[in-house]
Amino acid sequence: MTNGPTFADLFQSTTSRKVMVSVRTLRSAVEEALMGHTRPELEVVLGDELKLNWLQPDSPKDSSYSKRELIRAYTPDWTVPQLVGLARRIVDEHTVYTTELQDLLDEYDRHGGVGSPAKNLIFAANGPKPELVLRDAVNNDIEIVKNAEYCLVFEQPIPADGLSFARLIEWWREREGLTDAEDREVGLALHDRLGASIGANPVERLIFKVYGRRYKRHGFGIPALIPQVYLHYDPYTARSRGIPRKPLARQRMDFLLLFSDRQRVVIEVDGQQHYANPDGTANPTLYAEMVAEDRRLRLTGYEVYRFGGKELMKPDAEDMVSVFFDELHQRMR
């Protein structure tokens, strides 16, 4: 077994010494940061402390694995966002890590990704809006005091490698007490519950349906498509504030994909209400609010993709959306 790229391989040969952030350089830096553990210690770090899943079901964990092979067995085919998420946890939770790893994270942060991990994930409301209070404003701990039964709350930290449908299934299984059910059965129940938050909206349902086919094709390990995710929360109405419009636009995102704990993709479906009055006449104010919110989201590190409702009503809409998701997943590798 080779020891992987050298320190010099992690950098471009330019005068600026710009760090090359790639799967190869990230994997090498992660491995070097973890190689200081003994073989027994490393298994505990990977499985218990970093809570990574063993992804070699046909091959038991035994002493035949070298330390490097063990790390790679826990992280096969991981993408850049997934490795970045793992690197952040190593830096945040371990006292021993390499300068290369921190340099790679610094370079990555200069070019994308949200600057801090997710703290609250409230989604899939299928009834009245939840009412929230800050239980501890110092720690940003929130509590739903009304209508909690109509929404879902993923209260666990977002995993370093993103929130996959498989992780969401594990959470749903525990939440619903489905201990003896198979993954497929639990997954279908969760999928139905998520779909209930979309309602009868045909264009949003089309996106949800097309993405659902990806689970069959690529397995449950891909990022979950999470519908109706709360982005802003304002307990007051515009009328109660005495203003014509609420100060926070876009209370909920149509869909959210978490490719890592900080790599977040928002998908929005634009119906007429996003840019026109109820009578169909153009409303420049609505449109301006929409694009201003897009700018704000992008500047904080989110990626935003929009579909026009009209294009999702074309005969080839399902194929078009399927190709989009193929290209998106390829881009995020």
N, C-alpha and C positions, 0 to 999 in steps of 0.2 A: 504494500500500500504506500502511495506517495503521501507526503505531508501537505500537499496542496500548494497554492500560490505563495510566493514569498511576500515579505512586506512591500518590496518594490512593485510587485505585480498589482497591488491595490491602487496604484496611482497612475495617472497619465504622465507621460514624459513631456510635460510642459513646464514653463517657468512658473506658472501659478500653482503647480502641484495639485490641480483639481482632483478630488476623489472621484473614482468611478463607482457609481452605485449600480450594481448589477447582481443577479442571482449568484454569480460566481464569487464576487468580492464579498458580498454579505455572508454567504455560506461559509467562506473561508474564515472571516473574522469571527463569526459566531462559534465555529468549531474551535478556533484558537482560544477564545475566551472561556470555553468550557473544558478544555483539555487539561487544565490544572487539577481537576478533580480525579480522585482514584476511580477505578472502574465501578466499584460498588456505590461510591458517593454519587457518581454521574447518573446512575439509574434512578436514585432517589431524587436528585435535582430535576431530571427531565420529567419523571412521572408524577412525583408528589408535589414538588415545589413549583415547577413551571406548569404542571397539570397538562402536559401534552398527551395525546392519545397514541397508543401503540398501533401503527398503521401497517403492520405485517401479520395479519391474522393467521396465515399459513406457516408462520415461522415463529416458534416460541422464543422469548427472551432468555438467553442463556449466556454462559461465559464465553461461547465461541465468538461473540461479537466483540470486535475491538471498540475502543471508545469512539473513534470516528465513525465506524459503521453503526454504532448504536445511535449516535446523533442523527445520522442520515436516515435511519430506519424510522425515527420519530418525525422526520421532516421531509419525506420524499416528494419531489416535484413541487416544492413550495415556491410561490411566486415572490417577487420583490416586496409587495406590501405585507405578506405573511412573515417573511424573514425580518422585515423592519419591526413589526410588532414584537417578535421574539427578542430582537436585539434591545428594544426599549426595556423589556422586562428584565433582561439580564443586567442592563445598566442600572435600572431603578432598584432592583432587589438583591443584587450581589455586589460585594465589595471588590471583587477581583474581575476586571475586564480589561481589554486591550485599548490602547489609544486608537488603533485602527477602527474599532467598532464605534467609538464615539465620533470619530471623524466622518465615518460613513453616515451616521444618523444626522450629524450637523449639515452635511451636504444634501441629504434627502429632504430635510426640513426647509432648506432654502428653495426647494423646487416643487413642493406640493405636500398634501396631507394636512389634516387638522392638527393644530398645535397641542391639544390636550386630549386625554382619553374620554370616552363617553361616560357620563355619570348617571343619566336617567334615560331609559328607553320605554316610552309609553306609546302604545300603538293599538291598531285594530279595534278602535271603539265602534261598537255596533248599537249604540244608544245615546242617551244624553251625555253632554260634555262632562268629563270628570272635574270636580272642584278640588283644587290643591291648596295646601298651606306649606310654609317652610317650617318643618318641625325643629330644625336646627340650622339657622341661617349661617352660622360660622362654618359648618361642614357641608352646607348646601344639601341637607337631607330634607326630602319632601315627603309629604303624606297625602294620600287621596282621602278626603273626608266625606265625599259624596259621589255616587255613581261609579264607584270602583268596579262594580260587577259588570259594567259595560265595556271595560277596556282591559288590555293586557299590559303587564309591567314585567319586563325582563330585568330582574333585580340583581343579577350577577354581573361581575366585570366582563366587558367584551373581551373574548379571547384574543391573544396576540395574533393569531392567524385569521381573525375575522369571525363573524357570526354565520356559521354554516347552517344549512337546514338540519344537518345531523345534530348539531349542538342544540338547536331549537327543539328538536324532537326529544332529546334527553331532558331538557327543561320541562317540556310539556308533559312528558311521562311522569315525572316527579310531581308536578303541580296537580295533575289529574288523578294520581294514584294508579296509573296503568302499568303496574310493575310486571305483569305477566303477558302483556300484549307484545306482538312483534313490531319491529320498527315500521313496517309498511302500514300496519293498522293505526299506529300512533300518528304516523305522518299524514295519513288521509284525514284523520280527525282534526289535526292541527290545520291542515290545508283548508278544510271546510270552515273552521272557525275564522281563519284569516280572511277567507273569501266573503264571509258574512259581513265584514266591515266595509266592503266595497259596494254592497247592495246591488241594484239593478243597472248601474252605470255600464252601458255596453262596451265602451271603448276601454275603460279601466279593466273590465273583466277580460277583455281580449288580451291585454298585456299580462294579466295574472295567469290566464290559461296557457298562453304560449310559454311563459317561464316555467309553469308547472311541468310541462313536458321535458324540460331540461333535467329535472330530477330523475325521470325515467331513463334518460339518455346518458347522463353523466354521473348519476349517483347523488346521494344526499350530502356529499362533502363539499358541494359548491355553496357560495354565499346564498343565504335565504333572501328571497324578495319579500320585504316587510312592508305591508300596506298601512296607510293612514298613520304616519308617525308624527307625534306632536313635536313641532319645532319651537314655536313661541307659546307662551301661556299668558293670557290676560283675563283676570277674573271679572273685569268690568265690560259693559257694553259701551258702544260709542254714545248712546243716548245718556247713560248714567254719567259719562265723562263730560257731556255737554259739547261734544265735537261732532262734525259730520261723519268722520270715519275713524276707525280704530287705529291707534298709533303703531301697532305691530301687524304687518302684512303677513299673509300666508301662515295661518295658524298651524296647519298640518301639511306635511309632505305627502304626495300621493303614494310614492314608493321610495324605500331606502334600501341600498345594498351596502353592507359593511365588509369590504374586502380585507381589512385588518382593523385593529382597534382605532386607527386614525384615518384610514383611507375609505372615504365615504362617497357614495354616488347617489344622487337624488334624481328620480325620474318623475317628471310632471306631465300631466295630460291637460292640454288647454282646450277647454270648451268655450262657448261663446261668452260665458260669464267672466272670463278672464280679460276680455278686451271690449265688451259691448254692453249696452244697456238692455234691460229685458225686452224692449221693443226692437232690438236688433241694430240700433244706431251705434256707431263707433263711440267709444268712451276713452279718449286719450289718457285720462287720469288713471283709470284702471290699468291700462297698458304700461304707463310710466311706473306705477307702483310695482308691477310684476317684474320689469327688467331691473329696477333698482334693487329689489330683494335678491334677484339672481346675482347681481354684482356683489352684494354684501356676502352672500353665501360663498361665492367663489373666492373672495378675498380672505375668508376664514379657512379655506382649504377644501371645501366641498367641490365635487364636480356635479354639474347640473346638466341634464339632458331633457329636452322638451319634445313632446309629440303633439301635433295639432289634431284635435278631435276629428277633423274632416279626413285626414290621411288614414286614420284608423278605421274608417268606414269603407275604404276601397276594397275591391275583391282580393287583392294580393296583400292585404294588411298583415295577416298572420306570418306570411313568408318574410315580409319586410322587417317585422319585429324580431323574428327568429334570427335573421342575419345580423341585426343590430346587437343582440345579446352575444352572438358568436364573436363579433368584432370587439365588443366591450370587454369580454373576458380575456380575449387574446391581448388586448392593450394593457390590461392590468397585470399581466404576467411579469 
